Amino acid sequence: MTDDESLRRLLLARSVKRGDFVLSSGQRSSYYIDCRPATMSAAGMVLIGRMGWEAISAAGWRPAAVGGLTMGADPVAYAIAAASSSTAVSIDAFSVRKESKDHGTGRRIEGNFEPGDAVVVVEDVITSGSSARKAVTAIEAAGGTVLGILAVVDRGQGGREVLESDGRRVVTLTTARELGLGSP
């Protein structure tokens, strides 16, 4: 079985729910993709880490680190960083808080990020693109450079196009269509 097939099976078994859902975008959908049960599983971490690292390499990106808006992006970033450790080019991970804390360091970006770093923003699911946009805005405000955006799943609801209209390159590991999910 290929990695693509394994990822689709894992997502369908652990992350796809059917029913009537309201998405964060406000749209209604007959299915919901909660990637966390897949991305936080042992098999998912190994698979998504390897696939994510391969996709970053194939895109020609050479980031210092990967990360995105907490919490959906966290296991994806950590898995990719771990997978990179066995390669010649090891990268680190970071998390972008939804808001800065008013105590401690007050940082919005936690982990392995420094101003001037070139990074890849990761996402679990792209729907409207708003989470990735928030992460990009925070990273650039902190002095980072965003090389591109990598998502586990693209729902195919316009988020990718929004990000690309911002001049961002977007790479996805799979899509809702490839998972056999129809229109929302």
Order of alpha helices (4+ residues) and beta strands (2+ residues): alpha-beta-beta-alpha-alpha-beta-alpha-beta-beta-beta-alpha-beta-alpha-beta
